[in-house]
Amino acid sequence: MMISKPLLLTYLYLLMYITLSSGVILYNKWVLSPKYFNFPYPITLTMIHMGFSGAVAFILVRVFKVVSPVKMTFEIYATCVIPISAFFASSLWFGNTAYLHISVAFIQMLKALMPVATFLMAVLCGTDKLRCDIFLNMVLVSIGVVISSYGEIHFNIIGTVFQVTGIFAEALRLVLTQVLLQKKGLTLNPITSLYYIAPCSFVFLFIPWYLLEKPEIEVLQTDFNFWIFFSNALCALALNFSIFLVIGRTGAVTIRVAGVLKDWILIALSTVIFPESTITGLNIVGYAVALCGVVMYNYIKVKDVRASQAQPDGLPDRIIKEWKLEKKSSDVFIRDDDNETKGGNMSISDYKGDVEAPLLPSSRLSHIGKTQLSSHGV
């Protein structure tokens, strides 16, 4: 049977996403690990990513005029962009710091907590309701992660705390994106997201870098290999564009399946590339339990999205109006690994992110992949 060209292109995008996502994580681990490249400065590495991403976005917006900047008032920047950038920078910083203390395989297992963190932050911020079915799934995920942690041979409390803190910072950023940007009616695409968010995140990272890492780098006279860091930042940027292309072409369910496949591949690869990483049977059992909870959570959220899009007759006028208003909300780019939508619509509160992707997430992707970048998240 002949495979059609569009289907072949979709598979190519998926392969590119899995390869780049796995590659960026392994590359970051290799750069940061004292056993390999020995550049144990996660803030510096994250700043390089932000600086490079911001510079590329500036060139695309101001020089090549690929997209036009949005109308950004001081009030929107102060109340929306700055707090989102702060939590974005924190999530990348903490996530990269975890590479210094725990294995890539264990980090991927801990990332199963992302739906739990996002759900809790959404409930606390009032953007989601506490539901028994979802709560039970979150409990199942948490139990799985605890089992996996108990089975970790090289368990390190510092690395685990950094990773979990980064996950909750990322979850809070996603919820803030929904609460702040959507209510302001701000429309951002992947390039304009980087244009506004990356420089602000760079500034937030500069302060802890100046206090914590700069003195040590100067004392130890650490070598700076330009090509290593340039290629690392380029891979991170390429990852974001690959995510954008895949979501715009396939939908979030495909991304989610590809993400699960990527996690398993990454866990296996990490044990080969980094021999000190050891996976136990209890690790696998715990991760499998957590994954069952995530899959059940995904199924519930997909049902919710489809039910809301069906717009059944007899709904109260208020609910119908809210649904229509939601359909018209802003187009902000999101890495959405946990949401399926029809026509590209996605819910921020259901987003499952990877901290290696330096882009602002989004709730709507109906036009993404067909516009400015039809040719890209610490």
FILUM-923971 format. One record per atom (N, C-alpha, C): x negated, y, z negated. Coordinates in steps of 0.05 Angstrom, whole numbers, padded with zeros to 5 digits, always signed. Example, Ala and Ser with C-alpha at 12.3 -4.5 7.8 and 13.67 -1.06 7.14 Angstrom:
// residues 2
-00264-00114-00156
-00246-00090-00156
-00264-00066-00156
-00257-00045-00142
-00273-00021-00143
-00258+00001-00157
// end
This chain:
// residues 378
-00017-00024+00000
+00000+00000+00000
-00018+00025+00000
-00012+00043+00018
-00027+00068+00020
-00019+00087-00003
-00039+00099-00015
-00034+00119-00036
-00033+00146-00023
-00011+00161-00029
-00007+00187-00017
-00029+00206-00027
-00034+00227-00011
-00054+00246-00018
-00048+00261-00044
-00023+00270-00049
-00017+00283-00074
-00022+00265-00098
-00015+00239-00096
-00019+00221-00118
-00049+00216-00123
-00064+00214-00101
-00093+00211-00103
-00106+00235-00116
-00096+00259-00109
-00107+00283-00121
-00100+00285-00151
-00076+00275-00158
-00069+00274-00187
-00087+00256-00203
-00093+00232-00192
-00111+00214-00205
-00139+00226-00207
-00147+00240-00187
-00173+00253-00187
-00175+00274-00209
-00153+00290-00213
-00152+00310-00234
-00153+00296-00262
-00139+00274-00264
-00139+00259-00289
-00166+00248-00296
-00179+00237-00276
-00207+00227-00280
-00226+00250-00288
-00222+00273-00275
-00239+00296-00281
-00234+00305-00310
-00209+00305-00318
-00202+00314-00346
-00214+00295-00366
-00211+00268-00362
-00221+00249-00381
-00252+00250-00382
-00264+00253-00359
-00294+00255-00358
-00304+00279-00372
-00292+00303-00366
-00302+00328-00377
-00296+00329-00407
-00272+00320-00415
-00266+00321-00444
-00284+00303-00460
-00289+00279-00451
-00308+00261-00465
-00336+00272-00464
-00343+00283-00440
-00370+00293-00437
-00376+00317-00455
-00357+00335-00458
-00361+00359-00475
-00365+00351-00504
-00348+00333-00513
-00350+00324-00541
-00377+00310-00546
-00385+00292-00529
-00410+00278-00532
-00434+00298-00529
-00431+00317-00511
-00452+00337-00507
-00456+00354-00532
-00433+00363-00543
-00435+00379-00568
-00448+00363-00590
-00440+00338-00593
-00452+00321-00613
-00482+00319-00609
-00491+00314-00584
-00519+00311-00578
-00535+00337-00584
-00523+00360-00577
-00536+00385-00582
-00539+00391-00611
-00518+00386-00627
-00518+00393-00655
-00532+00374-00673
-00533+00348-00665
-00544+00328-00683
-00574+00332-00687
-00583+00331-00712
-00612+00333-00719
-00628+00310-00708
-00614+00287-00702
-00628+00264-00692
-00634+00265-00662
-00622+00285-00648
-00625+00285-00619
-00636+00313-00610
-00620+00331-00599
-00631+00356-00591
-00639+00374-00614
-00626+00369-00637
-00633+00382-00662
-00629+00412-00661
-00604+00420-00655
-00597+00448-00657
-00573+00449-00676
-00578+00447-00702
-00556+00444-00722
-00543+00471-00729
-00534+00486-00709
-00522+00512-00714
-00496+00514-00700
-00474+00503-00712
-00448+00502-00699
-00437+00530-00693
-00442+00550-00710
-00431+00576-00704
-00444+00588-00680
-00470+00584-00677
-00484+00594-00654
-00474+00581-00628
-00470+00555-00629
-00460+00541-00605
-00432+00551-00598
-00415+00555-00618
-00388+00564-00613
-00388+00593-00602
-00406+00610-00612
-00409+00637-00602
-00418+00637-00573
-00436+00619-00566
-00444+00616-00538
-00421+00610-00520
-00404+00591-00528
-00380+00584-00513
-00362+00608-00510
-00357+00623-00531
-00339+00646-00530
-00350+00668-00513
-00376+00673-00516
-00389+00694-00500
-00388+00688-00471
-00394+00663-00464
-00394+00654-00436
-00366+00655-00424
-00346+00645-00439
-00318+00645-00430
-00308+00673-00426
-00314+00691-00446
-00306+00718-00443
-00318+00733-00420
-00344+00727-00414
-00358+00739-00392
-00346+00730-00365
-00340+00704-00363
-00328+00694-00338
-00301+00706-00334
-00285+00707-00355
-00258+00719-00353
-00260+00748-00345
-00279+00763-00356
-00282+00792-00349
-00288+00795-00320
-00306+00778-00310
-00314+00780-00281
-00290+00773-00264
-00274+00753-00271
-00251+00745-00255
-00229+00766-00255
-00226+00780-00278
-00205+00800-00281
-00213+00827-00269
-00237+00836-00277
-00245+00863-00270
-00261+00865-00244
-00276+00845-00237
-00293+00846-00213
-00278+00834-00189
-00270+00809-00191
-00257+00795-00169
-00227+00800-00169
-00216+00810-00191
-00188+00816-00193
-00170+00792-00185
-00178+00769-00194
-00162+00744-00190
-00135+00747-00202
-00133+00759-00226
-00108+00765-00239
-00110+00793-00250
-00087+00804-00256
-00086+00831-00268
-00083+00829-00298
-00097+00846-00313
-00094+00846-00342
-00065+00854-00350
-00056+00843-00372
-00029+00850-00381
-00029+00876-00396
-00006+00887-00400
-00004+00912-00415
-00007+00906-00445
-00031+00911-00455
-00037+00904-00483
-00039+00930-00500
-00019+00933-00517
-00019+00956-00535
-00036+00950-00560
-00044+00971-00574
-00060+00968-00598
-00044+00952-00619
-00018+00957-00620
-00001+00943-00640
-00001+00913-00635
+00002+00905-00609
+00003+00877-00602
-00025+00864-00607
-00046+00879-00600
-00073+00868-00604
-00079+00864-00634
-00070+00883-00650
-00076+00882-00679
-00059+00861-00693
-00034+00858-00685
-00016+00840-00699
-00015+00812-00687
-00024+00809-00662
-00022+00783-00649
-00049+00771-00642
-00064+00786-00625
-00089+00775-00614
-00110+00771-00636
-00113+00790-00654
-00133+00788-00675
-00129+00764-00694
-00104+00761-00705
-00101+00737-00723
-00103+00711-00708
-00093+00709-00683
-00095+00685-00668
-00125+00679-00662
-00140+00699-00655
-00168+00696-00649
-00184+00686-00674
-00176+00697-00697
-00189+00689-00722
-00186+00659-00728
-00162+00649-00725
-00157+00621-00730
-00169+00603-00708
-00169+00614-00684
-00181+00600-00661
-00211+00596-00666
-00225+00618-00674
-00253+00617-00679
-00259+00598-00703
-00242+00599-00723
-00246+00581-00747
-00243+00552-00739
-00223+00546-00723
-00219+00518-00716
-00243+00507-00700
-00254+00523-00681
-00277+00514-00666
-00301+00512-00683
-00305+00531-00701
-00328+00531-00719
-00328+00506-00737
-00305+00501-00750
-00304+00478-00768
-00306+00452-00753
-00293+00451-00729
-00294+00426-00714
-00322+00420-00705
-00337+00440-00696
-00365+00435-00688
-00383+00428-00711
-00377+00440-00734
-00393+00434-00758
-00390+00405-00767
-00366+00394-00762
-00362+00366-00769
-00381+00347-00755
-00390+00355-00731
-00408+00338-00716
-00435+00333-00730
-00441+00351-00748
-00466+00349-00763
-00465+00327-00784
-00441+00319-00792
-00438+00302-00816
-00424+00275-00810
-00407+00274-00790
-00392+00249-00785
-00394+00242-00755
-00387+00217-00749
-00390+00207-00722
-00368+00217-00704
-00374+00216-00678
-00354+00223-00658
-00329+00205-00660
-00334+00179-00664
-00311+00160-00666
-00293+00168-00689
-00304+00174-00712
-00288+00180-00735
-00274+00207-00732
-00287+00226-00718
-00274+00252-00712
-00249+00247-00695
-00251+00230-00675
-00228+00225-00658
-00205+00212-00674
-00212+00195-00693
-00192+00183-00709
-00178+00204-00727
-00194+00222-00738
-00183+00243-00755
-00164+00262-00739
-00170+00265-00713
-00153+00283-00696
-00125+00273-00693
-00120+00248-00701
-00092+00238-00701
-00075+00254-00720
-00088+00269-00739
-00073+00285-00758
-00062+00311-00746
-00069+00317-00721
-00061+00342-00709
-00030+00346-00708
-00014+00326-00700
+00015+00330-00702
+00025+00334-00730
+00012+00321-00750
+00020+00325-00778
+00015+00354-00786
-00009+00365-00780
-00016+00392-00787
+00002+00412-00773
+00008+00408-00747
+00024+00426-00732
+00053+00427-00743
+00063+00403-00749
+00091+00401-00760
+00093+00415-00787
+00073+00410-00804
+00074+00423-00831
+00072+00454-00828
+00054+00463-00811
+00051+00492-00808
+00077+00505-00796
+00089+00490-00777
+00114+00500-00765
+00137+00502-00785
+00138+00482-00803
+00159+00482-00824
+00154+00505-00843
+00129+00508-00851
+00122+00530-00870
+00128+00557-00859
+00123+00560-00832
+00127+00586-00819
+00156+00590-00809
+00173+00570-00813
+00201+00572-00806
+00207+00568-00777
+00188+00558-00761
+00194+00553-00732
+00203+00525-00727
+00204+00508-00747
+00214+00481-00744
+00227+00473-00770
+00245+00454-00769
+00260+00445-00792
+00249+00418-00802
+00250+00414-00828
+00241+00389-00840
+00261+00367-00834
+00253+00348-00818
+00271+00326-00810
+00260+00300-00820
+00278+00283-00829
+00271+00257-00841
+00255+00239-00822
+00265+00238-00796
+00252+00219-00777
+00224+00228-00771
+00220+00254-00767
+00193+00264-00761
+00175+00262-00785
+00187+00268-00809
+00171+00266-00833
+00161+00238-00838
+00177+00218-00833
+00169+00190-00836
+00146+00183-00817
+00148+00194-00792
+00126+00189-00773
+00100+00202-00782
+00103+00226-00794
+00079+00240-00804
+00066+00224-00827
+00083+00212-00844
+00073+00195-00866
+00058+00171-00854
+00069+00159-00833
+00056+00136-00821
+00029+00144-00809
+00028+00167-00796
+00002+00177-00785
-00018+00181-00807
-00009+00194-00829
-00027+00199-00851
-00038+00174-00864
-00020+00154-00867
-00029+00128-00878
-00050+00115-00860
-00046+00116-00834
-00065+00105-00815
-00092+00119-00817
-00092+00146-00820
-00117+00160-00822
-00131+00154-00848
-00116+00151-00870
-00128+00143-00895
-00141+00116-00894
-00127+00097-00881
-00139+00070-00878
-00165+00071-00861
-00163+00087-00840
-00187+00089-00823
-00210+00102-00837
-00204+00122-00854
-00225+00136-00870
-00237+00116-00890
-00220+00100-00902
-00229+00081-00922
-00248+00060-00909
-00243+00054-00884
-00260+00035-00870
-00285+00047-00857
-00288+00073-00859
-00312+00086-00847
-00336+00081-00864
-00356+00068-00851
-00381+00061-00865
-00397+00086-00873
-00399+00105-00855
-00415+00129-00860
-00396+00152-00868
-00377+00147-00885
-00358+00168-00893
-00373+00191-00907
-00367+00215-00899
-00380+00239-00910
-00358+00259-00917
-00356+00265-00942
-00334+00283-00951
-00336+00311-00939
-00360+00321-00936
-00364+00348-00925
-00354+00349-00896
-00363+00330-00880
-00355+00329-00852
-00325+00325-00849
-00314+00308-00866
-00285+00303-00865
-00269+00328-00872
-00278+00343-00892
-00264+00367-00900
-00266+00388-00878
-00289+00391-00866
-00292+00410-00844
-00273+00403-00820
-00272+00377-00813
-00256+00369-00791
-00226+00373-00797
-00217+00365-00820
-00189+00368-00827
-00182+00398-00830
-00200+00414-00841
-00195+00443-00843
-00192+00455-00815
-00210+00446-00796
-00208+00456-00769
-00182+00448-00756
-00172+00424-00762
-00147+00415-00750
-00124+00433-00760
-00124+00439-00786
-00102+00456-00797
-00105+00485-00787
-00129+00495-00783
-00133+00521-00772
-00122+00523-00743
-00127+00501-00728
-00117+00500-00701
-00087+00499-00701
-00075+00483-00719
-00046+00481-00721
-00034+00508-00728
-00046+00523-00746
-00035+00549-00754
-00038+00568-00730
-00059+00566-00715
-00062+00583-00692
-00039+00578-00672
-00032+00553-00667
-00011+00546-00649
+00016+00558-00658
+00021+00556-00684
+00046+00566-00694
+00046+00597-00692
+00024+00609-00698
+00022+00638-00696
+00026+00647-00667
+00016+00632-00649
+00020+00638-00621
+00050+00639-00614
+00065+00620-00624
+00093+00620-00620
+00107+00643-00634
+00100+00647-00659
+00114+00667-00675
+00108+00695-00665
+00082+00700-00659
+00074+00728-00653
+00076+00735-00623
+00063+00719-00606
+00062+00726-00578
+00089+00724-00564
+00104+00702-00569
+00129+00699-00555
+00149+00720-00564
+00150+00727-00589
+00168+00747-00598
+00162+00775-00587
+00136+00779-00579
+00129+00804-00567
+00133+00803-00537
+00140+00780-00526
+00145+00778-00498
+00119+00780-00481
+00097+00773-00493
+00071+00776-00480
+00066+00752-00461
+00059+00758-00436
+00054+00737-00416
+00024+00735-00411
+00013+00712-00416
-00015+00707-00412
-00019+00681-00396
-00038+00682-00378
-00046+00657-00364
-00073+00649-00373
-00084+00627-00364
-00110+00618-00374
-00132+00639-00373
-00134+00655-00352
-00155+00674-00349
-00151+00697-00368
-00127+00708-00369
-00122+00731-00387
-00123+00723-00416
-00117+00697-00422
-00121+00687-00449
-00150+00689-00457
-00168+00680-00440
-00196+00682-00446
-00205+00711-00447
-00194+00727-00430
-00202+00755-00428
-00197+00770-00454
-00175+00764-00468
-00169+00777-00493
-00178+00762-00518
-00176+00736-00517
-00181+00720-00541
-00211+00715-00546
-00226+00708-00524
-00254+00700-00527
-00271+00722-00540
-00270+00748-00530
-00287+00768-00542
-00280+00773-00572
-00254+00772-00579
-00246+00776-00607
-00256+00753-00624
-00255+00728-00614
-00265+00705-00628
-00295+00708-00632
-00309+00718-00611
-00338+00722-00613
-00345+00740-00636
-00330+00762-00639
-00334+00781-00661
-00330+00768-00688
-00309+00752-00690
-00304+00739-00716
-00326+00720-00723
-00337+00707-00703
-00359+00688-00708
-00385+00702-00714
-00388+00726-00705
-00414+00740-00708
-00420+00745-00737
-00400+00751-00753
-00405+00758-00781
-00416+00734-00797
-00402+00710-00796
-00414+00687-00810
-00441+00678-00798
-00443+00682-00771
-00469+00675-00758
-00491+00692-00769
-00486+00718-00772
-00507+00737-00781
-00515+00730-00809
-00496+00721-00826
-00502+00716-00854
-00513+00688-00859
-00504+00668-00843
-00510+00640-00849
-00532+00628-00831
-00530+00633-00805
-00548+00619-00787
-00571+00636-00776
-00566+00662-00772
-00587+00678-00761
-00613+00678-00777
-00612+00681-00804
-00637+00680-00820
-00652+00654-00817
-00637+00631-00816
-00651+00605-00814
-00663+00602-00786
-00649+00611-00765
-00660+00609-00738
-00686+00625-00736
-00687+00648-00748
-00711+00665-00747
-00734+00653-00763
-00728+00642-00786
-00749+00630-00803
-00761+00606-00789
-00743+00588-00778
-00753+00564-00766
-00762+00568-00737
-00757+00592-00727
-00765+00598-00699
-00755+00577-00680
-00729+00572-00681
-00716+00551-00665
-00718+00557-00635
-00726+00537-00620
-00728+00541-00591
-00700+00543-00579
-00697+00560-00559
-00671+00563-00545
-00674+00555-00516
-00664+00532-00509
-00665+00522-00482
-00642+00533-00466
-00647+00553-00448
-00625+00566-00434
-00608+00547-00418
-00620+00528-00404
-00605+00510-00386
-00588+00491-00401
-00597+00483-00425
-00580+00465-00441
-00555+00479-00450
-00557+00503-00460
-00534+00518-00470
-00517+00528-00447
-00529+00536-00425
-00513+00544-00402
-00496+00521-00392
-00508+00498-00388
-00493+00475-00378
-00472+00466-00398
-00478+00468-00424
-00458+00461-00444
-00434+00479-00443
-00439+00505-00442
-00417+00525-00440
-00401+00522-00414
-00415+00515-00392
-00402+00512-00366
-00384+00487-00367
-00393+00466-00380
-00376+00442-00383
-00351+00448-00399
-00354+00463-00421
-00330+00470-00437
-00310+00486-00421
-00320+00505-00405
-00303+00521-00388
-00289+00504-00367
-00305+00486-00355
-00293+00469-00334
-00272+00450-00346
-00276+00442-00371
-00256+00426-00384
-00229+00440-00386
-00229+00465-00393
-00205+00481-00395
-00190+00483-00369
-00205+00487-00347
-00193+00489-00321
-00182+00461-00312
-00195+00440-00320
-00185+00413-00313
-00159+00407-00327
-00158+00416-00352
-00133+00412-00368
-00110+00427-00355
-00116+00452-00347
-00096+00469-00334
-00087+00456-00308
-00105+00445-00292
-00097+00433-00266
-00080+00408-00271
-00088+00391-00291
-00073+00367-00295
-00045+00372-00305
-00043+00391-00325
-00016+00397-00335
+00001+00409-00314
-00010+00427-00298
+00005+00440-00277
+00014+00421-00255
+00000+00398-00253
+00007+00379-00231
+00023+00355-00241
+00019+00347-00266
+00031+00321-00274
+00052+00324-00296
+00049+00343-00314
+00066+00343-00338
+00052+00332-00362
+00063+00338-00386
+00049+00332-00410
+00049+00303-00418
+00069+00287-00409
+00069+00259-00416
+00044+00245-00404
+00038+00252-00379
+00015+00240-00366
-00011+00249-00381
-00012+00274-00388
-00035+00285-00403
-00038+00270-00430
-00015+00264-00443
-00016+00251-00468
-00027+00222-00465
-00017+00208-00445
-00027+00181-00440
-00057+00182-00433
-00064+00201-00417
-00093+00204-00410
-00109+00211-00434
-00097+00227-00452
-00111+00234-00477
-00117+00210-00495
-00097+00192-00497
-00100+00168-00513
-00122+00150-00500
-00121+00148-00474
-00141+00132-00460
-00169+00144-00464
-00170+00171-00463
-00195+00185-00467
-00206+00180-00495
-00188+00180-00515
-00197+00176-00543
-00210+00148-00546
-00197+00128-00535
-00208+00101-00537
-00235+00098-00522
-00236+00110-00498
-00262+00110-00483
-00283+00125-00499
-00276+00147-00510
-00295+00163-00525
-00305+00149-00550
-00287+00135-00564
-00295+00120-00587
-00315+00098-00580
-00309+00085-00557
-00327+00063-00548
-00354+00074-00539
-00353+00096-00523
-00378+00108-00513
-00395+00118-00535
-00383+00130-00555
-00399+00142-00577
-00415+00121-00592
-00405+00097-00594
-00420+00076-00608
-00443+00066-00591
-00442+00070-00565
-00464+00062-00547
-00485+00084-00546
-00476+00109-00542
-00494+00132-00540
-00508+00138-00566
-00492+00137-00588
-00502+00143-00614
-00501+00117-00631
-00523+00102-00631
-00523+00076-00645
-00516+00077-00675
-00521+00100-00687
-00515+00102-00716
-00485+00102-00721
-00469+00106-00700
-00439+00105-00703
-00431+00076-00704
-00418+00068-00725
-00409+00040-00728
-00379+00040-00733
-00365+00023-00718
-00336+00021-00721
-00330-00005-00735
-00314-00004-00756
-00306-00028-00771
-00278-00036-00762
-00271-00061-00770
-00244-00070-00765
-00223-00053-00778
-00229-00043-00802
-00210-00026-00817
-00207+00001-00803
-00228+00011-00790
-00226+00035-00774
-00205+00031-00752
-00207+00009-00738
-00189+00004-00715
-00161+00000-00725
-00157-00015-00746
-00130-00019-00757
-00117+00007-00765
-00132+00024-00780
-00122+00050-00788
-00115+00068-00765
-00132+00068-00745
-00127+00085-00722
-00102+00075-00706
-00099+00049-00704
-00076+00037-00691
-00050+00045-00705
-00051+00044-00732
-00027+00052-00747
-00021+00081-00742
-00041+00098-00743
-00037+00127-00738
-00027+00132-00710
-00037+00117-00691
-00029+00120-00663
+00000+00112-00660
+00009+00092-00674
+00038+00084-00673
+00056+00107-00682
+00047+00121-00704
+00062+00144-00714
+00063+00166-00694
+00040+00171-00680
+00039+00193-00660
+00057+00186-00637
+00057+00161-00628
+00073+00153-00605
+00103+00156-00612
+00111+00148-00636
+00138+00152-00644
+00146+00181-00646
+00127+00197-00656
+00132+00226-00658
+00136+00238-00630
+00119+00229-00611
+00121+00239-00583
+00148+00232-00571
+00157+00207-00577
+00183+00198-00566
+00206+00215-00576
+00205+00221-00602
+00226+00238-00614
+00226+00266-00601
+00202+00277-00598
+00201+00304-00587
+00209+00305-00558
+00202+00284-00543
+00211+00283-00515
+00241+00282-00513
+00254+00266-00531
+00283+00264-00531
+00295+00291-00538
+00283+00306-00557
+00293+00332-00565
+00292+00351-00541
+00269+00351-00527
+00266+00369-00504
+00286+00363-00482
+00289+00338-00476
+00309+00330-00455
+00337+00337-00463
+00344+00333-00489
+00370+00340-00498
+00376+00370-00496
+00356+00386-00503
+00359+00415-00502
+00362+00425-00473
+00348+00411-00454
+00349+00419-00426
+00375+00410-00413
+00388+00389-00425
+00413+00380-00413
+00435+00400-00416
+00434+00418-00436
+00453+00438-00442
+00482+00427-00440
+00489+00409-00458
+00515+00396-00456
+00538+00416-00461
+00561+00410-00449
+00584+00427-00453
+00594+00425-00482
+00605+00447-00491
+00616+00448-00518
+00597+00459-00538
+00573+00466-00530
+00555+00478-00550
+00565+00506-00557
+00561+00514-00581
+00569+00541-00589
+00554+00562-00572
+00567+00584-00567
+00555+00605-00550
+00528+00614-00561
+00525+00615-00587
+00499+00624-00599
+00477+00605-00591
+00481+00579-00591
+00461+00560-00584
+00454+00562-00555
+00475+00566-00538
+00470+00568-00509
+00453+00593-00503
+00459+00615-00517
+00443+00639-00513
+00415+00636-00522
+00411+00622-00544
+00384+00617-00554
+00368+00599-00534
+00382+00580-00523
+00369+00562-00503
+00361+00578-00479
+00379+00595-00469
+00372+00612-00445
+00349+00630-00451
+00349+00642-00476
+00328+00660-00483
+00301+00645-00484
+00302+00620-00495
+00278+00604-00496
+00267+00598-00468
+00286+00593-00449
+00278+00587-00422
+00263+00610-00408
+00268+00635-00419
+00256+00659-00407
+00232+00668-00422
+00224+00653-00442
+00201+00662-00458
+00175+00663-00442
+00155+00674-00454
+00130+00680-00439
+00115+00656-00430
+00098+00660-00409
+00081+00639-00398
+00053+00642-00410
+00048+00626-00430
+00022+00628-00443
+00009+00600-00442
-00015+00598-00433
-00027+00571-00428
-00032+00556-00454
-00024+00530-00453
-00027+00512-00476
-00038+00485-00467
-00057+00475-00483
-00064+00447-00480
-00043+00432-00495
-00025+00419-00481
-00003+00405-00494
-00006+00375-00489
-00015+00361-00510
-00018+00332-00507
+00006+00317-00519
+00025+00331-00530
+00046+00317-00545
+00073+00324-00535
+00077+00337-00512
+00102+00346-00504
+00108+00339-00475
+00131+00328-00470
+00139+00325-00442
+00160+00346-00437
+00160+00358-00414
+00180+00377-00407
+00189+00373-00379
+00210+00385-00372
+00221+00383-00345
+00215+00410-00332
+00203+00410-00309
+00196+00435-00296
+00173+00449-00309
+00159+00436-00327
+00135+00448-00338
+00139+00462-00364
+00162+00462-00376
+00166+00476-00401
+00156+00461-00425
+00142+00475-00443
+00129+00461-00465
+00133+00476-00491
+00134+00462-00513
+00138+00474-00539
+00112+00475-00555
+00106+00499-00565
+00081+00503-00579
+00079+00486-00604
+00101+00484-00618
+00100+00470-00644
+00094+00441-00641
+00096+00430-00616
+00090+00401-00612
+00063+00397-00600
+00047+00417-00598
+00021+00415-00585
+00001+00400-00602
-00014+00383-00588
-00035+00368-00602
-00061+00376-00588
-00078+00391-00602
-00101+00402-00590
-00127+00389-00596
-00147+00394-00580
-00174+00385-00584
-00190+00410-00587
-00206+00411-00608
-00220+00436-00614
-00243+00442-00594
-00249+00423-00576
-00270+00429-00557
-00260+00447-00535
-00234+00453-00533
-00223+00468-00511
-00218+00497-00518
-00234+00516-00508
-00232+00543-00517
-00212+00559-00501
-00186+00551-00501
-00166+00567-00488
-00142+00571-00506
-00128+00593-00502
-00104+00599-00517
-00082+00581-00507
-00068+00567-00526
-00046+00550-00517
-00022+00565-00507
-00003+00550-00494
+00021+00563-00482
+00046+00547-00485
+00068+00560-00484
+00093+00546-00486
+00106+00542-00459
+00097+00554-00438
+00109+00551-00412
+00088+00548-00391
+00092+00527-00374
+00073+00522-00352
+00087+00519-00326
+00111+00531-00323
+00127+00526-00299
+00113+00536-00274
+00097+00558-00277
+00084+00568-00253
+00054+00562-00253
+00044+00550-00274
+00015+00545-00275
+00008+00522-00256
-00014+00524-00244
-00022+00504-00224
-00013+00511-00196
+00004+00532-00194
+00014+00540-00168
+00006+00569-00162
-00007+00582-00182
-00013+00610-00178
-00043+00615-00177
-00052+00633-00195
-00079+00643-00192
-00101+00623-00192
-00098+00601-00208
-00120+00582-00211
-00115+00555-00200
-00100+00553-00178
-00093+00527-00168
-00117+00512-00158
-00139+00525-00159
-00163+00511-00150
-00178+00500-00172
-00199+00512-00289
-00207+00501-00312
-00194+00481-00310
-00212+00517-00498
-00193+00509-00524
-00235+00533-00525
-00290+00478-00622
-00302+00485-00624
-00296+00477-00626
// end
